[in-house]
Amino acid sequence: MDDTDYASEERTYQAEVKRHFRWNFVVNVLDGALFWFGINFVAPSTILPLYVRHLTDSRLLIGLIATIAGAGWYLPQLFTASYVERSPRKKPIVTKVGFFAERLSFLFMAASAFLFAGTSPALALALFFVTLTWHTVGAGIIAVAWQELVAKVIPVNYRGRLLGIANFGGTATGILGAALAASILDRYPFPTNFALCFALGFVFILLSWLSLALTREPPLHSRKPAVSLSEYWRRLPIVLRRDSNFAAYLLARVITVLGRMGIGFLTVYAAERWQLTDSQAGFYTTVILVGQASGNLVFGPLADQRGHKLVLEMSLALSAFSMLAAVLAPSPTWMYAVFAAVGALTASDILSMLGIVMEFTSPDDRPTYMGLASTVPGLFAAIAPVIGGWIASRATYRMTFLVAAILTLAAWAVLHWMVRDPRGTVLGGEK
């Protein structure tokens, strides 16, 4: 495609984005709200550790949940970035591949819990990790395409609000869902209670997929010449040498994910320390949602007005607080503040971890930056919870939380002093 044809296509593309903006904003808000409502029935920081705790007392296996959740999302993204860059439309990747790769797995998770958890815990445990890996790797495979789809159809000054409103809708209604999940855990015996939670999660995540499929995406071809996958990978170090600011951001993200090693152990720690029931521990999901809903209301507009770097710094401060507060908590009531902070930092991460990368470069290079920003930290996200579980096994959960807090403060220092806010140089990837 020559420059004249590309300029014509870009004008048509920009006009279509403007024409369908309201529609796309609404359907993507519905997608996010329904997805986050559904995911609260299979919350990886509360519900899933409680389920695994019924099947095994291994702290390393409990930590493996967070490992799979992080690595599955992060690691595949760089492998798909080159293909996403060359695709004029991202929606088919997100919807057609995403249905089977990301969404369907929860139906099988529910079935495996119902059929095997009560009679064959080892088999149920193995099937749980298979379906969890299926979901998270599938989510990682389509993640760059989904992020690029949002970046294409939503202008930069509305992305924070889009993610904030969508996540607020999901978490606000999810408070009801979390209360329902806690009631299900209390009312029904194991494993029926967890199977019902997983099934409800699948229903609402399927509804979110239907909303996402309504997105109206105009095509836009890349101006970059096609290269082989080996050549594409050979050029990646050049990207980091050329953009030292982005490289510093990656360093901050690597230390950040290492500092998140303790979050997946908070619920089990509280349940074991104070002998909580499943429904009592499950109620912490509600507290997370209250924090997440509040965070979305604050961080979405703040990110649009002041930039994502500030929001990420606030996220790291909340992460350090949650770890230190868990160490010092004298009663389970104090853990409400810990889980509220986890919810708020989750909101800020979802908003600004995605949003800031969209602003580092131009649309042609954006998928590569997204892939690097996910896969490089993902290598460390894969081992961080295992390290946390190893520390907890050799020492205590409190030692895991203390190490996590120290790493988080180091990540804050790198982000604050070494990374320049990209919004001042490249606004949403459009110079």
C-alpha positions as CSV (number, residue, x, y, z in Angstrom):
1,M,0.0,0.0,0.0
2,D,1.5,3.3,-1.1
3,D,1.3,6.6,1.0
4,T,-1.7,7.9,-0.9
5,D,-3.7,4.8,-0.4
6,Y,-2.7,4.6,3.3
7,A,-3.6,8.3,3.8
8,S,-7.0,7.6,2.3
9,E,-7.6,4.5,4.4
10,E,-6.5,6.4,7.5
11,R,-9.0,9.2,6.9
12,T,-11.8,6.7,6.4
13,Y,-10.7,4.9,9.5
14,Q,-10.7,8.0,11.6
15,A,-14.1,9.0,10.3
16,E,-15.5,5.6,11.2
17,V,-14.0,5.7,14.7
18,K,-15.7,9.0,15.3
19,R,-19.0,7.8,13.8
20,H,-19.1,4.6,15.9
21,F,-17.5,6.0,19.0
22,R,-20.6,6.0,21.2
23,W,-21.6,2.5,20.1
24,N,-18.2,1.1,20.7
25,F,-17.9,2.8,24.0
26,V,-21.1,1.2,25.2
27,V,-20.5,-2.3,24.0
28,N,-17.0,-2.3,25.4
29,V,-18.2,-1.1,28.7
30,L,-20.7,-3.9,28.7
31,D,-18.0,-6.4,27.8
32,G,-15.8,-5.2,30.6
33,A,-18.6,-5.0,33.2
34,L,-19.9,-8.5,32.4
35,F,-16.5,-10.0,32.3
36,W,-15.4,-8.7,35.7
37,F,-18.7,-9.6,37.2
38,G,-18.3,-13.2,36.0
39,I,-14.6,-13.4,37.0
40,N,-15.6,-12.7,40.6
41,F,-17.1,-16.2,40.8
42,V,-13.7,-17.6,40.0
43,A,-11.6,-15.0,41.7
44,P,-7.9,-16.1,41.5
45,S,-6.9,-14.3,44.7
46,T,-9.8,-15.7,46.9
47,I,-12.1,-18.3,45.5
48,L,-9.6,-20.5,43.6
49,P,-7.1,-20.8,46.5
50,L,-9.9,-21.8,48.7
51,Y,-10.9,-24.5,46.2
52,V,-7.4,-25.9,45.9
53,R,-7.0,-25.8,49.7
54,H,-9.8,-28.5,49.8
55,L,-7.8,-30.7,47.4
56,T,-4.3,-30.3,48.8
57,D,-2.4,-28.7,51.7
58,S,0.6,-27.9,49.5
59,R,1.6,-24.2,49.7
60,L,3.5,-24.5,46.5
61,L,0.5,-25.7,44.6
62,I,-1.6,-22.9,46.1
63,G,1.1,-20.5,44.9
64,L,1.0,-22.2,41.4
65,I,-2.5,-20.6,40.9
66,A,-1.0,-17.1,40.8
67,T,1.9,-18.4,38.7
68,I,-0.4,-19.7,36.1
69,A,-2.7,-16.7,36.2
70,G,0.2,-14.3,35.7
71,A,2.4,-16.3,33.3
72,G,-0.5,-17.4,31.2
73,W,-1.6,-13.9,30.6
74,Y,1.8,-12.3,30.1
75,L,4.0,-14.9,28.3
76,P,2.1,-15.5,25.0
77,Q,1.7,-11.9,24.1
78,L,5.0,-11.3,22.4
79,F,4.5,-14.4,20.3
80,T,1.3,-13.0,18.8
81,A,2.3,-9.3,18.5
82,S,3.8,-9.6,15.0
83,Y,0.7,-11.2,13.6
84,V,-1.5,-8.6,15.3
85,E,0.5,-5.8,13.8
86,R,-0.1,-7.2,10.3
87,S,-3.8,-7.8,10.8
88,P,-5.9,-4.9,9.5
89,R,-8.7,-6.0,11.9
90,K,-8.2,-7.2,15.4
91,K,-11.8,-8.2,16.3
92,P,-11.8,-11.6,14.6
93,I,-8.8,-12.6,16.7
94,V,-10.4,-11.5,19.9
95,T,-13.8,-13.0,19.2
96,K,-13.3,-16.2,17.1
97,V,-10.1,-17.3,18.8
98,G,-11.1,-15.9,22.2
99,F,-14.3,-18.0,22.6
100,F,-12.5,-21.3,22.5
101,A,-9.1,-20.2,23.9
102,E,-10.3,-18.1,26.8
103,R,-14.0,-18.4,27.7
104,L,-15.0,-22.1,27.2
105,S,-12.5,-23.4,29.8
106,F,-14.7,-22.3,32.8
107,L,-17.5,-24.6,31.7
108,F,-15.0,-27.5,31.9
109,M,-13.7,-26.3,35.2
110,A,-17.2,-26.4,36.7
111,A,-17.8,-29.9,35.3
112,S,-14.5,-31.2,36.7
113,A,-15.3,-29.8,40.2
114,F,-18.8,-31.3,40.2
115,L,-17.8,-34.7,38.9
116,F,-14.4,-35.4,40.6
117,A,-13.6,-33.0,43.5
118,G,-15.6,-35.0,46.0
119,T,-14.4,-38.5,45.0
120,S,-11.1,-38.1,43.2
121,P,-9.3,-35.0,44.6
122,A,-6.0,-35.7,42.8
123,L,-7.8,-36.0,39.4
124,A,-9.9,-32.9,40.2
125,L,-6.7,-31.0,41.1
126,A,-5.0,-32.0,37.9
127,L,-8.1,-31.0,35.8
128,F,-8.3,-27.7,37.7
129,F,-4.8,-26.7,36.7
130,V,-5.4,-27.9,33.1
131,T,-8.5,-25.7,32.8
132,L,-6.9,-22.8,34.6
133,T,-3.9,-23.0,32.2
134,W,-6.3,-23.3,29.3
135,H,-8.1,-20.0,30.3
136,T,-5.0,-18.0,31.2
137,V,-2.9,-19.0,28.2
138,G,-5.9,-18.4,25.9
139,A,-6.4,-14.9,27.4
140,G,-2.7,-14.2,26.8
141,I,-3.0,-15.3,23.2
142,I,-5.7,-12.8,22.4
143,A,-4.5,-10.1,24.8
144,V,-2.5,-7.9,22.4
145,A,-5.3,-8.1,19.8
146,W,-7.9,-7.0,22.5
147,Q,-5.7,-4.2,23.7
148,E,-5.1,-3.0,20.1
149,L,-8.8,-3.2,19.4
150,V,-9.5,-0.9,22.3
151,A,-6.7,1.4,21.2
152,K,-8.1,1.5,17.7
153,V,-11.8,2.2,18.4
154,I,-11.5,4.4,21.6
155,P,-9.6,7.7,21.4
156,V,-6.8,8.2,23.9
157,N,-8.6,10.7,26.2
158,Y,-11.4,8.3,26.7
159,R,-9.6,5.0,27.4
160,G,-9.1,5.6,31.1
161,R,-12.8,6.4,31.4
162,L,-13.8,3.4,29.3
163,L,-11.8,1.0,31.5
164,G,-12.7,2.7,34.7
165,I,-16.5,2.7,33.9
166,A,-16.4,-0.9,32.6
167,N,-14.4,-2.2,35.6
168,F,-16.6,-0.1,38.0
169,G,-19.7,-1.6,36.5
170,G,-18.2,-5.1,36.9
171,T,-17.0,-4.6,40.4
172,A,-20.1,-2.7,41.6
173,T,-22.4,-5.5,40.4
174,G,-19.7,-8.0,41.4
175,I,-20.2,-7.0,45.0
176,L,-23.6,-8.6,44.7
177,G,-21.9,-11.5,42.9
178,A,-19.3,-12.0,45.5
179,A,-21.9,-11.9,48.3
180,L,-23.8,-14.6,46.2
181,A,-20.6,-16.6,45.9
182,A,-20.0,-16.5,49.6
183,S,-23.7,-17.5,50.2
184,I,-23.2,-20.4,47.7
185,L,-20.0,-21.5,49.5
186,D,-21.9,-21.5,52.8
187,R,-25.2,-23.0,51.7
188,Y,-24.0,-25.9,49.5
189,P,-21.6,-28.7,50.4
190,F,-18.2,-29.1,48.8
191,P,-17.7,-29.5,45.8
192,T,-21.2,-28.5,44.6
193,N,-20.6,-25.0,46.0
194,F,-17.5,-24.4,44.0
195,A,-18.9,-26.0,40.8
196,L,-21.9,-23.6,41.0
197,C,-19.5,-20.6,41.3
198,F,-17.5,-21.8,38.3
199,A,-20.6,-22.3,36.3
200,L,-22.0,-18.9,37.0
201,G,-18.6,-17.4,36.1
202,F,-18.8,-19.1,32.7
203,V,-22.4,-17.7,32.1
204,F,-21.4,-14.1,32.6
205,I,-18.1,-14.3,30.8
206,L,-20.0,-15.7,27.8
207,L,-22.4,-12.8,28.0
208,S,-19.4,-10.4,27.9
209,W,-18.1,-12.1,24.8
210,L,-21.4,-11.5,23.1
211,S,-21.1,-7.8,23.9
212,L,-17.5,-7.6,22.7
213,A,-18.6,-9.2,19.4
214,L,-20.8,-6.2,18.7
215,T,-17.8,-3.8,18.4
216,R,-17.6,-2.0,15.1
217,E,-14.0,-1.9,14.0
218,P,-12.9,-0.3,10.8
219,P,-9.8,-1.9,9.0
220,L,-6.4,-0.2,9.0
221,H,-3.4,-1.8,7.3
222,S,0.0,-1.4,8.8
223,R,2.7,0.6,6.9
224,K,5.4,-1.7,8.2
225,P,6.8,-4.2,5.7
226,A,6.2,-7.8,6.5
227,V,9.2,-9.7,8.0
228,S,9.8,-13.2,9.1
229,L,9.2,-14.2,12.7
230,S,12.9,-14.8,13.2
231,E,13.7,-11.3,11.8
232,Y,11.0,-9.8,14.0
233,W,12.5,-11.4,17.1
234,R,16.0,-10.3,16.1
235,R,14.8,-6.7,16.0
236,L,13.3,-6.7,19.5
237,P,16.6,-5.8,21.4
238,I,16.9,-2.8,19.1
239,V,13.5,-1.5,20.3
240,L,14.8,-1.5,23.9
241,R,18.1,0.1,23.0
242,R,16.4,2.8,21.0
243,D,13.8,3.6,23.7
244,S,15.5,3.8,27.0
245,N,12.4,5.2,28.7
246,F,10.4,2.2,27.7
247,A,13.3,-0.1,28.9
248,A,13.2,1.6,32.3
249,Y,9.4,1.1,32.4
250,L,10.0,-2.7,31.7
251,L,12.5,-2.8,34.6
252,A,9.9,-1.3,36.9
253,R,7.3,-3.8,35.7
254,V,9.6,-6.7,36.3
255,I,10.2,-5.7,39.9
256,T,6.5,-5.0,40.3
257,V,5.5,-8.5,39.4
258,L,8.1,-10.0,41.7
259,G,6.6,-7.8,44.4
260,R,3.1,-9.3,43.8
261,M,4.3,-12.7,45.0
262,G,2.3,-12.5,48.2
263,I,-1.1,-11.5,47.0
264,G,-2.2,-15.0,46.1
265,F,-1.5,-16.2,49.7
266,L,-3.5,-13.6,51.6
267,T,-6.8,-15.5,51.7
268,V,-5.3,-18.8,52.7
269,Y,-3.1,-17.0,55.3
270,A,-6.1,-15.4,56.9
271,A,-8.2,-18.6,56.8
272,E,-5.4,-20.6,58.4
273,R,-4.3,-18.1,61.0
274,W,-7.9,-17.3,62.3
275,Q,-9.6,-20.6,61.3
276,L,-12.1,-19.0,59.0
277,T,-14.8,-20.9,57.1
278,D,-15.0,-20.8,53.3
279,S,-17.9,-18.3,53.4
280,Q,-16.0,-16.0,55.8
281,A,-12.9,-16.1,53.7
282,G,-14.9,-15.8,50.5
283,F,-16.4,-12.6,51.9
284,Y,-13.0,-11.0,51.3
285,T,-13.8,-11.1,47.6
286,T,-16.6,-8.5,48.4
287,V,-14.0,-6.3,50.1
288,I,-11.7,-6.5,47.1
289,L,-14.6,-5.5,44.9
290,V,-15.4,-2.5,47.1
291,G,-11.8,-1.4,46.8
292,Q,-11.7,-2.1,43.1
293,A,-15.0,-0.2,42.4
294,S,-13.7,2.8,44.4
295,G,-10.4,2.7,42.6
296,N,-12.0,2.6,39.2
297,L,-14.0,5.8,40.0
298,V,-10.9,7.6,41.1
299,F,-8.2,6.2,38.7
300,G,-10.1,6.3,35.4
301,P,-10.5,10.1,35.3
302,L,-7.2,10.7,37.0
303,A,-5.4,8.6,34.3
304,D,-7.1,10.6,31.5
305,Q,-6.2,14.0,33.2
306,R,-2.8,13.4,34.9
307,G,-1.4,10.3,33.0
308,H,-1.0,6.6,33.8
309,K,2.4,6.9,35.4
310,L,1.0,8.6,38.5
311,V,-1.7,6.0,38.8
312,L,0.9,3.2,38.6
313,E,2.9,4.9,41.4
314,M,-0.2,4.9,43.5
315,S,-0.8,1.2,42.7
316,L,2.7,0.4,44.0
317,A,2.1,2.3,47.2
318,L,-1.2,0.4,47.7
319,S,0.6,-2.9,47.1
320,A,3.3,-2.1,49.6
321,F,0.7,-1.1,52.1
322,S,-1.3,-4.4,51.6
323,M,1.8,-6.5,52.3
324,L,2.9,-4.6,55.4
325,A,-0.6,-4.4,56.8
326,A,-1.0,-8.2,56.4
327,V,2.2,-8.7,58.4
328,L,1.0,-6.4,61.2
329,A,-2.8,-7.4,61.2
330,P,-3.8,-8.5,64.7
331,S,-7.2,-9.9,63.7
332,P,-9.2,-10.9,60.6
333,T,-11.1,-7.6,60.7
334,W,-7.9,-5.8,59.9
335,M,-7.6,-7.8,56.8
336,Y,-10.5,-5.9,55.3
337,A,-8.1,-2.9,54.8
338,V,-5.6,-5.3,53.2
339,F,-8.1,-6.7,50.7
340,A,-9.6,-3.2,50.0
341,A,-6.1,-2.1,49.0
342,V,-5.6,-5.2,46.8
343,G,-8.9,-4.2,45.0
344,A,-7.8,-0.7,44.5
345,L,-4.4,-1.6,43.2
346,T,-6.0,-4.1,40.9
347,A,-8.2,-1.4,39.4
348,S,-5.2,0.9,38.9
349,D,-3.2,-1.9,37.3
350,I,-5.9,-2.9,34.9
351,L,-6.4,0.8,33.9
352,S,-2.8,2.0,33.6
353,M,-0.7,-1.0,33.0
354,L,-2.6,-1.4,29.8
355,G,-3.1,2.3,29.1
356,I,0.5,3.6,29.5
357,V,1.9,1.2,27.0
358,M,-0.5,2.5,24.4
359,E,1.2,5.9,24.8
360,F,4.8,4.9,24.4
361,T,4.8,4.6,20.6
362,S,3.0,5.0,17.3
363,P,0.1,2.6,16.2
364,D,2.4,0.7,13.8
365,D,4.7,-0.4,16.7
366,R,2.1,-0.6,19.5
367,P,1.5,-4.3,19.4
368,T,5.2,-5.0,19.7
369,Y,5.4,-2.7,22.8
370,M,2.3,-4.4,24.2
371,G,3.9,-7.8,23.7
372,L,7.2,-6.7,25.3
373,A,5.4,-5.0,28.2
374,S,3.6,-8.3,29.0
375,T,6.0,-11.1,28.1
376,V,9.2,-9.7,29.6
377,P,7.5,-9.2,33.1
378,G,5.6,-12.4,32.5
379,L,8.8,-14.4,32.7
380,F,9.2,-13.2,36.2
381,A,5.5,-13.4,37.0
382,A,5.8,-17.1,36.3
383,I,8.3,-17.7,39.2
384,A,7.3,-15.0,41.7
385,P,4.4,-16.9,43.4
386,V,6.5,-20.1,43.4
387,I,9.3,-18.1,45.2
388,G,6.6,-16.7,47.6
389,G,5.3,-20.3,48.3
390,W,8.9,-21.5,48.8
391,I,9.6,-18.7,51.3
392,A,6.2,-19.4,53.1
393,S,7.1,-23.2,53.3
394,R,10.6,-22.5,54.6
395,A,9.7,-19.6,56.9
396,T,6.1,-18.1,57.1
397,Y,3.6,-16.3,55.0
398,R,4.6,-13.1,56.9
399,M,8.1,-13.4,55.5
400,T,6.7,-13.7,52.0
401,F,4.7,-10.5,52.5
402,L,7.7,-8.7,53.9
403,V,9.9,-9.6,51.0
404,A,7.1,-8.6,48.6
405,A,6.8,-5.2,50.3
406,I,10.5,-4.5,49.9
407,L,10.4,-5.4,46.2
408,T,7.4,-3.2,45.6
409,L,9.0,-0.2,47.2
410,A,12.0,-0.7,44.9
411,A,9.7,-0.9,41.9
412,W,8.1,2.4,43.0
413,A,11.6,4.1,43.1
414,V,12.5,2.9,39.6
415,L,9.1,4.0,38.1
416,H,9.2,7.4,39.9
417,W,12.8,8.4,39.2
418,M,13.8,6.6,36.0
419,V,10.6,6.6,33.8
420,R,9.3,9.8,32.1
421,D,5.6,10.0,31.5
422,P,5.2,9.1,27.8
423,R,2.1,11.2,27.4
424,G,4.3,14.3,27.2
425,T,6.0,13.0,24.0
426,V,3.6,10.6,22.3
427,L,-0.1,11.0,23.0
428,G,-1.8,7.7,22.6
429,G,0.7,6.6,20.0
430,E,-0.3,9.5,17.8
431,K,2.5,12.1,17.4
